[in-house]
């Protein structure tokens, strides 16, 4: 490994100069870490092997350092837990679980968690991960507000590949949000890494439950209705909803469900419908074809029996709504520039597509209206199958009118707003 003697960044052996300040690099072993008066941990070695070089981030759960694993001579990120977090047994168990699950999910689109242990000297707990060069989606959205469609499709396709692998092994992420998608820049476009499997739900029932009854885990803006309600039987469709809300934000520039606090956000998720993205983003920097409206309407369905079944299916639907041919397995590796060229070629026809209005705009549980007059192929097929879908749901014992549980949910959330017994846990990383 090589290191910059000025900023303490670490680089592979074939690097020559630091891209941050242009300083010539030297061997990391010949350029010891500088000692900092602001942070006495910098320059120290934890657990006999992890040398801390510089601070890269501060979070609600801990401080993150760039460092070198002296045993493997590799670049690493080390998160040292804040003392108050380290004293909480449930928090510690979540970090331990993130490490254990990472070992079960080796995947190019899931961050590698390499170690979790306590340093014998400083008595601090640390989580060691592969070092990622890039930034979280949250910072990109804060700066750019919306993303170009080709970037969304490539990112979503890669996330779908990683999440589908996790779902196949009975792991539901349960806390998808822009903070947990890390985008590493390459010449061909973003390479996405999924972060934070510490709040994962193991639907296989092989792990001890950490969430107490009456506690809802997740980030309110992206929480599926059944998750907000505290249902125990979450499945992949909860992650589908969260990812669809995230895609909506990338397209429109704001989350689909707004509120001033946790309870009001959850109430919006349970009782309101977001404006169609093509309407909400009309006149925006990147054109939004009407074909996307129905894709996100189904993916954000409040009744999960109607919702898109998998994140892979969601990624396929979004890509095809932008006029692409193929599927997410293909788009994940296509250079972003080429995806942009294909989408631009398809956009004029997509923008001219006429889509019938929604059946009942304010009622997500209403039966789809029968088609009246010419409609687009996609909308026409959905309306034609509307009656079949309803009969299938009735046959399966699924109510198609407003479910009875909606009333106690709303009452419960209102109770929460004034000090009820339900606890909403917003995961901070």
Order of alpha helices (4+ residues) and beta strands (2+ residues): beta-beta-beta-beta-beta-beta-beta-alpha-alpha-beta-beta-beta-alpha-alpha-beta-beta-beta-beta-beta-alpha-alpha-alpha-alpha-alpha-alpha-alpha-alpha-alpha-alpha-alpha-beta
